[in-house]
Amino acid sequence: MDNLKHIEINIWKACNNRCRFCMSSKSELRDIKFVQLDELKNKIKSYSEKWYKSIWFLWWDISIHPNIIEIISFCKENWFVNINVITNWMRFEDFKFTKKLINAWLTRVNFSIHSHLDKIEDYLIQVSWWLQKKLKAIDNFNIFYKNWLLRDELSINIVLNSKNYKTIVETVLFFYKIKNIKDIRINFIWLNNDTKENWEDLKLTYTEFLPYLKQLIYISLKYYIRITFDTIPACIFYKIDNINYKSLIKKFLWEDLDHITEIDHINNNDQFNWKERKKDMLKMQFEQCEKCNYNISCQWVWKNYWKIYWWDEFKAVIK
């Protein structure tokens, strides 16, 4: 990843999926309110003037914004080098629409997909038959990438939970071998209070995931797939390999491999640094973590994980 100043903008609050692990599953019709185009353009221009040159558009799904083509073009006009969207498909199955977005100078696309199996994907997002549509959208973007019209390779974003962790290796290999995806982000499930009714169904321990983490590290090194993880403490990697753990942590875990992410939720006037907010408000360490060599660089754990599982999985790395 480059070191360009990076901003992520949330342009609406609602979602077209109802993912069981996500707070946005609670979105209601009143939340379906796009930021006014003039207001959004003013934001984009102001960030450009502050020398931000990388921009992502958040929330599901950017493709249905009525002015999406104009928004992407405006970013280009304001000298953004990276213009990225995170999507769970919606309109990208339409080849002609996708081409218009590419021509407007979209540079990167990240798909939110949590399994290569229809049954698991449908269950998690609570919308039927969307996986095949997402795969078709990926095929469309791959055509543009192979023809040098989309600058960056596609990436996918997976939320790891009890329903998909046993097939996670097969999922990664499917997207690598069948869909040519070489950049995969795996996010350990956040048991947030908004989805408390699904905790029992989706909760997962690091100990349960450990054998699959080992396999993912192996296939990443074998096939040169970029796999990064969110919210897996450094000591979990030490359990995998107490000799080569330093190189594993550097390659798979450190978030400073990614952008220092600033987020702007325009609809509710909330601007913050995501990494700082996670550690200040949403994550925690334990008493034994204070003496760990990775106390500062560790990703910590979500607070509600501790409420469910206590803390005996974690041990300070002192070497």
Secondary structure, DSSP 8 states (H G I E B T S, - for coil): ----EEEEEE--S--SS--TT-GGGG--GGG-----HHHHHHHHHHHHHTTEEEEEEESTTGGG-TTHHHHHHHHHHTT-SEEEEEE--TTTT-HHHHHHHHHTT--EEEEE---SSHHHHHHHHT-TT-HHHHHHHHHHHHHHHHTT-S-S--EEEEEE-TTTGGGHHHHHHHHHHTT---EEEEEE----GGGGGGHHHH---HHHHHHHHHHHHHHHHHHT-EEEEES--HHHHHHH-TTTHHHHHHHHT-GGGS---EEEEGGGTEEEEHHHHIIIIIEE--GGGGG-TTTTT---EEHHHHHHH-STT------
